[in-house]
């Protein structure tokens, strides 16, 4: 099912957040979205939840902000522009944050209060020193949000990300386009290589 596959692909949405440029073309997720819930609304809820939980400022560009990491006119940049209209994201990568896991969980709780429904929660061991990684899937009105917190003890740092993608909008990417945009290691496989709009 394509919607399930895009839940895995959303893990790569950080590439969209960093590659996204001010594309000027508003996609289906920007204003209207699924049932009136679009990218601006999703982005606003993520920002408010993060700030309310006490996580530090991201310092990284949000989806739709200019980036110099992709060459002008490249196919990957054009794909990033399309994906930016389907994506709301926030990410912190930096020095260890005091009580980061608790703040991550408070952000999740705030999103649940806004109507996001939590799904699977996975916790994995990162290193022998006690580093862990947690990933939680949330869904709301045709959007899938992947929330992640990586706390490494080997390289002392925190990576916290909340990346939401609109299912119908993202399903319009072909398999080849998804691999080009997100890379080949994100679990995208199978299918007939043709996009659909069923989510």
N, C-alpha and C positions, 0 to 999 in steps of 0.2 A: 504494500500500500504506500503510495507516494507520500502521503502526509507523515507516516511513520518514518520513512527514509529521511525526510527533511528535518525531523527532530534531531537526527544524527548529524546532518549537514549543518544545522545551526551551530554546532560546536565550532565550525570554521567561520562563523560570522564575524569574528574578530578581524579577519582579513577585510571584510566589507567595511567595518568601522574605521579601519586605518586607511583603506584604499578609496573609500567613498569620497566623491568630489561633489562640489556644488553643481549638480547636473542640469538644473534648470527645467528638466522634464519631470513633471509630477506623475508618479505611477499610481496604480490602483490603491496602494497602501497609504498614500500621503494624506489625502483629505477625507475620503469617504471610508475606505477600508471595508471590513466585513461588518455589515449592519451599522455603519456609522462610526465604528471604532477603527481609527487609522493610525498611521505612524506617529503623528504628533501627540496623540493621546497616549499611546504606548510609551513613547519617549518621556513624556511628562510624568507618568506614573513611576517609571523606573528612576528618574532623577529624584523625585520626591521621596521615594522609599529609601534610596541610598543615603540621601542627606539626613533624613529622619533617624536612620540607624546609626549615624555618626561615622560612616566611612569617609576617608579623606577624599579630597578633590582628585579627579582622575588624572588630569594633566595630559590626557591623550585626546586626539580629535574625535568628535562624535560622528556618527554616520551623516554624510552630506557635507562635512567640512572639507576644505581643500587639503590635498595631500600631494607631495612631490615624489611619492614612491612609485607611481606608475607613469610611464611615458605617455604623452598626449596622443590620443587617437589610437592607442593599442587596443586590441580586442579585449584584453583583461580589464582595462580601464572602462571600456564601454559596458562590460558585464557588471563591473562594480557600480557603475552609475545606475544601471537597472536595479541591482540588488539593493542599493541604498534606499530606493523608494519603498522597499518591502521590509526594511530593517530598522529597529530601534535598539541602540546598544550603549552600554557604559562599561568601562574597563579600567581597573587599577593594576599597575605593575610597578612594584617598587619595594622599598624597605619594609620590614615586618611592621604590621599594624597591630597596636595593642588590642587584644580581645577580638581579633579579626573574625574568628568563626562565629562568635556571638553576634557581632554586627551583621555578618552575612545572614545568619538565621533571623535576625530582627528585620532585615530587608525583605526576606521571604515572607515573614508574617505580615508586613505592611502591604505587600503585593496581594496576598490572600484576602486581606481586608478590602482591596479594590476589586475583588471578584476573580482573581487568578486562581485556578484549581491546580493543586499540586498533584504530581504523578510520582514517577519513580525517583527514588533517592539512592544514589550509589556512593559508597565510601571506599576508597582504595588507599593502600599504603604506597607512599612515594619513595621512601628511602629507609635505610636501617636506623636512622637517628630519630625516627618517629614522625617524619613528614607525612602528611595525608592530603588526599584530594577528595572533594565532595562535589557531586554533580546532581542537580535537581531539575526536573522538567515541570514546567507549569503551562497551562493553556487557558486562553480567554478569547471568546468570540472570534474564532478562526485564526488566532495567533498562537505560536508555540515559543516559549521562552526557555532558554537553557541558562541556568544559573550555576556558576562554578566557583569554587575556592580551592586554590592550590597553595599549600603552606609547606615549603621545602625547608628542611633543617640542614641540608648539605650546602645549598646556596641560600643564605638566610634572606628570604624575601616572601612576599605574598603576591598572588595573582588572583584578583577577584573580577568576575565578569558576569554581566546580565545582558543576554543577547536575544532579542525577540524577533521573529520573522513571521510575516503573514503567509499562511499556508498556500492559499490560492495563487497569490502573486509569485511566490517562489517556485511553485509547481510548473510554471511556464518555462523554466530553464530546462534545456535538454541535458541528458547525461554528460555529453561532451562539454557543454558550457559549465556545468557544475564542477567537473573535474578541473577545467582550466582555471576557474575562479577560486576554488577551495583547495585544490591539490588532490592527489590520488589516494591519500591515506585517511579519508574521512568516512569510509564505509559506504560510499555511494557506488552501488553496482547493480547489475541486473536491469530489467526494464527494456523497452524497445528503443530508448534513446529519443523518444518524442515527448515533448512537454504536453501537459494537460492542465485543465483548470478546475479539476475536481477537488484538489487538496486531499 
